């Protein structure tokens, strides 16, 4: 009888040990597009809606100085990177120090550039940057506004199109 009890206990222990759940790698962030609720190990594969904006872009835009009325056509490379599940940083490449990194929120095919997120100093002058963008395939249309806090500087409005490099 004791031998039978030991044998049953041993079989039960083996059965429980063999039922141990295997680790499943995958994305564990429920905000991602490829969330895997069964994943037990985050493998770094999470993708987000804003990833469609990430990359290098060739931007051609026209700026208008609201004080003087002068217009300028600009061609520059911008780099968009994801810095959160819905937050982006837009950086200008190869330009002077007066241009800034701009932060935006992405949702669907739209970008929102909030002055509250972009209230800092550029070229020793205070300014805010606000605007919006819309992605259609490989084309990103941007409209933005630099609001300088110095009366001798004209605010700048700009709009243009960026294509993916």
Buried (B, 14 or more C-beta within 10 A) or exposed (E): EEEEEEEEEEEEEEEEEEEEEEEEEBBBBEEBEEBBEEBEEEEEBBBBBBBBBBBEBEBEBEBBBBEEEEEEEBEBBBBBBBEEBBBBBBBBEEEEEEBBBBBBBBEEBEBBBBEEBBBEEBEEEEBBBBBBBEBEEEEBBBBBBBBBEEEEBBBBBBBBBBEBE
